[in-house]
Amino acid sequence: MTDAPAHPAARPRPGTPGNPYRLTAEDEAALLAGAPWRRLAVIGDSIAEGVGEPTEGFPDQGWAATLADALRRTTPGLAYLNLGTRDQRADEIRATQLALALAFDPDLAVVVAGGNDLLRGRFDIEPVAGHIEAIVRALRETGADVVTVGLYDCAGSPYIPEELRAPLTARLHELNNRTWEIALDHGAIHLDFTNDPGSADPSLYGSDGLHGNRRGHAYTAAVAVRTLGARLGNRR
């Protein structure tokens, strides 16, 4: 069973003093030193795909691609497959992406699911959690390390209407809590962005209010690298 992420109040900014949103190549290499992973698969929705608006001073790519680049600093031959597809619900991710991910034979897999389900008029967590659990279980049964993701509480975005913030927050926390439980049950690693202080940082969001801009993706990648580094026993 994986250790729970640090409480947000105790977690420092994931970047560096010069840029609190982004890690340097040196820091990435130090944090991921000794990483055993050779094949990274990412499945999910638009968050996995990497949708986001360009932001000056940050790489114009999604956080998962930045994570793959960071892993290549210690594993130059890393194979990377991103199956993330915008607008897909958890059942669709399971139906269309899981078999492809398993065929890729990853030793590290990232699962981002449930965000499009909670945006629907009616949200029932149990069927969604069932699909997420099935995905995580299938990947873990191959021996792969699995990373699950709790979505940012985008009520912190200045683009979300005030009347939608409370119900959206409630659904995001419900999804995050169940995903975290699934991760713990299967010995997966959970990235809890729902409770992360970055959720309240308006500079991380794009103009649609739901997706991060490239600063937000850099921040997400930095948290992911630090979390994997901690898993490896590395600190920076």
FENCOR-V110454 format. One record per residue. N is the residue number from 1. RES is the residue in one letter. BURIAL is # if it has 9 or more other C-alpha atoms within 8 Angstrom, else .. D_CENTER is the distance of its C-alpha to the mean C-alpha in whole Angstrom. Layout:
N | RES | BURIAL | D_CENTER
N | RES | BURIAL | D_CENTER
//
This chain:
1 | M | . | 19
2 | T | . | 16
3 | D | . | 17
4 | A | . | 15
5 | P | . | 13
6 | A | . | 16
7 | H | . | 17
8 | P | . | 16
9 | A | . | 19
10 | A | . | 20
11 | R | . | 17
12 | P | . | 18
13 | R | . | 16
14 | P | # | 14
15 | G | # | 16
16 | T | # | 20
17 | P | . | 23
18 | G | . | 24
19 | N | . | 20
20 | P | # | 18
21 | Y | # | 15
22 | R | # | 15
23 | L | # | 16
24 | T | . | 19
25 | A | . | 20
26 | E | . | 22
27 | D | # | 19
28 | E | # | 17
29 | A | # | 20
30 | A | # | 21
31 | L | # | 18
32 | L | # | 17
33 | A | # | 21
34 | G | . | 22
35 | A | # | 18
36 | P | . | 20
37 | W | # | 17
38 | R | # | 19
39 | R | # | 17
40 | L | # | 13
41 | A | # | 12
42 | V | # | 9
43 | I | # | 10
44 | G | # | 10
45 | D | # | 11
46 | S | # | 11
47 | I | # | 8
48 | A | # | 7
49 | E | # | 11
50 | G | # | 10
51 | V | # | 13
52 | G | # | 14
53 | E | . | 17
54 | P | . | 19
55 | T | # | 19
56 | E | . | 22
57 | G | . | 21
58 | F | # | 18
59 | P | . | 17
60 | D | . | 17
61 | Q | # | 14
62 | G | # | 11
63 | W | # | 8
64 | A | # | 8
65 | A | # | 12
66 | T | # | 12
67 | L | # | 10
68 | A | # | 13
69 | D | . | 15
70 | A | # | 15
71 | L | # | 15
72 | R | # | 18
73 | R | # | 20
74 | T | # | 21
75 | T | # | 21
76 | P | . | 22
77 | G | . | 23
78 | L | # | 19
79 | A | . | 19
80 | Y | . | 15
81 | L | # | 15
82 | N | # | 13
83 | L | # | 14
84 | G | # | 12
85 | T | # | 14
86 | R | # | 14
87 | D | . | 16
88 | Q | # | 16
89 | R | # | 16
90 | A | # | 15
91 | D | . | 18
92 | E | # | 18
93 | I | # | 15
94 | R | # | 17
95 | A | . | 20
96 | T | . | 19
97 | Q | # | 17
98 | L | # | 17
99 | A | . | 20
100 | L | . | 19
101 | A | # | 16
102 | L | # | 19
103 | A | . | 22
104 | F | . | 20
105 | D | . | 20
106 | P | # | 17
107 | D | # | 17
108 | L | # | 13
109 | A | # | 11
110 | V | # | 7
111 | V | # | 7
112 | V | # | 6
113 | A | # | 10
114 | G | # | 12
115 | G | # | 12
116 | N | # | 15
117 | D | # | 17
118 | L | # | 17
119 | L | . | 18
120 | R | . | 21
121 | G | . | 24
122 | R | . | 24
123 | F | # | 21
124 | D | . | 22
125 | I | . | 19
126 | E | . | 21
127 | P | . | 21
128 | V | # | 17
129 | A | # | 16
130 | G | . | 19
131 | H | # | 17
132 | I | # | 14
133 | E | # | 16
134 | A | # | 18
135 | I | # | 15
136 | V | # | 14
137 | R | # | 18
138 | A | . | 19
139 | L | # | 16
140 | R | # | 17
141 | E | . | 21
142 | T | . | 21
143 | G | . | 20
144 | A | # | 16
145 | D | # | 14
146 | V | # | 11
147 | V | # | 7
148 | T | # | 6
149 | V | # | 4
150 | G | # | 7
151 | L | # | 7
152 | Y | # | 9
153 | D | # | 13
154 | C | # | 14
155 | A | # | 18
156 | G | # | 18
157 | S | # | 18
158 | P | . | 21
159 | Y | . | 21
160 | I | # | 21
161 | P | . | 24
162 | E | . | 26
163 | E | . | 27
164 | L | # | 23
165 | R | # | 21
166 | A | . | 22
167 | P | . | 22
168 | L | # | 18
169 | T | # | 18
170 | A | . | 19
171 | R | # | 17
172 | L | # | 14
173 | H | # | 15
174 | E | # | 16
175 | L | # | 13
176 | N | # | 11
177 | N | . | 14
178 | R | # | 15
179 | T | # | 12
180 | W | # | 12
181 | E | . | 16
182 | I | # | 15
183 | A | # | 13
184 | L | # | 16
185 | D | . | 18
186 | H | # | 17
187 | G | . | 16
188 | A | # | 13
189 | I | # | 10
190 | H | # | 8
191 | L | # | 6
192 | D | # | 8
193 | F | # | 8
194 | T | # | 11
195 | N | # | 13
196 | D | # | 12
197 | P | # | 15
198 | G | # | 13
199 | S | # | 13
200 | A | # | 17
201 | D | # | 17
202 | P | # | 18
203 | S | . | 18
204 | L | # | 14
205 | Y | # | 15
206 | G | # | 17
207 | S | . | 20
208 | D | . | 19
209 | G | # | 17
210 | L | . | 14
211 | H | # | 12
212 | G | # | 12
213 | N | # | 14
214 | R | # | 14
215 | R | # | 15
216 | G | # | 11
217 | H | # | 10
218 | A | # | 12
219 | Y | # | 11
220 | T | # | 7
221 | A | # | 8
222 | A | # | 11
223 | V | # | 9
224 | A | # | 7
225 | V | # | 11
226 | R | # | 13
227 | T | # | 11
228 | L | # | 12
229 | G | # | 15
230 | A | # | 16
231 | R | . | 16
232 | L | # | 18
233 | G | . | 20
234 | N | # | 20
235 | R | . | 20
236 | R | . | 21
//
